Amino acid sequence: MAREKTQQQQRRRPGGPQGQIRRRNCFFCKEHIAEIDYKNVNQLRRYISEKGKIRSRRITGACRRHQVQIAQAVKRAREMALLPYVAEGSDERGGGGRRDRGDRGDRGER
């Protein structure tokens, strides 16, 4: 019985005795920004990963309304060629295990 209680206490999330989790506030709500402009590329780059993907709400800390606007603005900026669809140098792959297709081994030329 005592052993079960100690295991339950260990499974709780860290963050203090009450288990409070620090909540990230939306940057746009703090600054009272109603609409996100797709032409503000420097601001939109904060919400794109190194590979060019749009980051999630969990990572950005934006509220639902502004996250939808961020995604829409990023897509518009990509369409207008202000932002890239993928990161530069994406043709270099990180050792995926495949050999170069030019190397056919001992099969010779056909």
Secondary structure, 3 states (H helix, E strand, C coil): CHHHHHHHHHCCCCCCCCCCCCCCCCHHHHCCCCCCCCCCHHHHHHHECCCCCECCHHHHCCCHHHHHHHHHHHHHHHHCCCCCCCCCCCCCCCCCCCCCCCCCCCCCCC
